[in-house]
Amino acid sequence: SLQAAGSFDVDAEGQPSGSLTLRATNWREMIAIARSSGQLPAPLADRLEDALGLLAGLSGRPEMLDVPLRFALGQTWLGPVPLGPAPNFRLR
């Protein structure tokens, strides 16, 4: 399962600011499905599984992944690490 909780505001330009926590249960199965369907190349899937495994291990529940995301300055952040542009929520 994949769940999200949190809140953020969206400015007039469609840029979010705030935070959201994603919880993925059995997240390794999600990666396996993406890999086997060809949507995620195997080398990238391996690296992603290793990195997310470290994050999941910090919680003491390796089958569950809690990822806090912060939206600020037009970017999506995982702690102090920028992940890339924040999604745009502008209605067209």
C-alpha positions as CSV (number, residue, x, y, z in Angstrom):
1,S,0.0,0.0,0.0
2,L,1.0,3.6,-0.5
3,Q,-0.3,6.3,1.7
4,A,0.4,10.1,2.1
5,A,-0.3,12.4,4.9
6,G,0.6,16.1,5.5
7,S,-0.3,19.5,4.3
8,F,1.0,22.1,1.9
9,D,-0.1,25.4,0.4
10,V,-0.1,26.2,-3.3
11,D,0.8,29.7,-4.4
12,A,-0.7,31.5,-7.5
13,E,2.1,30.0,-9.6
14,G,1.1,26.4,-8.6
15,Q,4.2,25.9,-6.4
16,P,3.7,24.0,-3.2
17,S,5.2,24.8,0.2
18,G,4.8,22.5,3.1
19,S,5.5,18.8,3.8
20,L,4.1,15.4,3.0
21,T,5.1,12.0,4.4
22,L,4.8,9.0,2.1
23,R,4.4,5.6,3.7
24,A,5.0,2.5,1.5
25,T,4.2,-0.9,2.9
26,N,5.9,-3.8,1.1
27,W,7.8,-1.3,-0.9
28,R,10.3,-3.9,-2.2
29,E,7.5,-5.6,-4.0
30,M,6.6,-2.3,-5.7
31,I,10.2,-2.0,-7.0
32,A,10.1,-5.6,-8.1
33,I,6.9,-5.0,-10.1
34,A,8.3,-1.9,-11.7
35,R,11.5,-3.8,-12.6
36,S,9.7,-6.9,-14.0
37,S,7.3,-4.7,-16.0
38,G,10.2,-2.8,-17.6
39,Q,9.3,0.5,-16.1
40,L,12.4,0.7,-14.0
41,P,15.7,-0.5,-15.4
42,A,17.4,-3.2,-13.3
43,P,20.5,-1.2,-12.4
44,L,18.4,1.7,-11.2
45,A,16.1,-0.6,-9.4
46,D,19.0,-2.2,-7.6
47,R,20.4,1.2,-6.5
48,L,17.0,2.4,-5.5
49,E,16.3,-0.7,-3.4
50,D,19.7,-0.3,-1.6
51,A,19.1,3.4,-0.8
52,L,15.5,2.9,0.3
53,G,16.6,-0.1,2.3
54,L,18.8,2.1,4.4
55,L,16.0,4.5,5.0
56,A,13.6,1.8,5.9
57,G,16.1,0.2,8.3
58,L,16.3,3.4,10.3
59,S,12.7,3.0,11.4
60,G,13.3,-0.5,12.7
61,R,10.6,-1.9,10.3
62,P,12.3,-2.8,7.0
63,E,9.1,-3.7,5.3
64,M,7.7,-0.2,5.8
65,L,9.2,2.9,4.3
66,D,8.3,6.4,5.7
67,V,9.7,9.2,3.5
68,P,9.2,12.8,4.6
69,L,9.2,15.2,1.7
70,R,9.3,19.0,2.0
71,F,8.3,21.4,-0.7
72,A,10.1,24.7,-0.7
73,L,11.7,27.2,-3.1
74,G,10.2,25.3,-6.1
75,Q,12.1,22.1,-5.1
76,T,11.2,18.8,-3.4
77,W,13.5,17.9,-0.5
78,L,14.3,14.7,1.4
79,G,15.7,16.3,4.6
80,P,18.6,18.6,3.4
81,V,18.8,16.8,0.0
82,P,17.1,18.4,-3.0
83,L,15.4,15.7,-5.1
84,G,14.4,17.9,-8.0
85,P,11.7,20.3,-9.0
86,A,8.5,20.3,-7.0
87,P,5.3,19.3,-8.8
88,N,3.3,22.1,-10.3
89,F,-0.3,22.2,-9.1
90,R,-1.5,25.0,-11.4
91,L,-5.0,24.4,-12.8
92,R,-5.3,24.9,-16.5
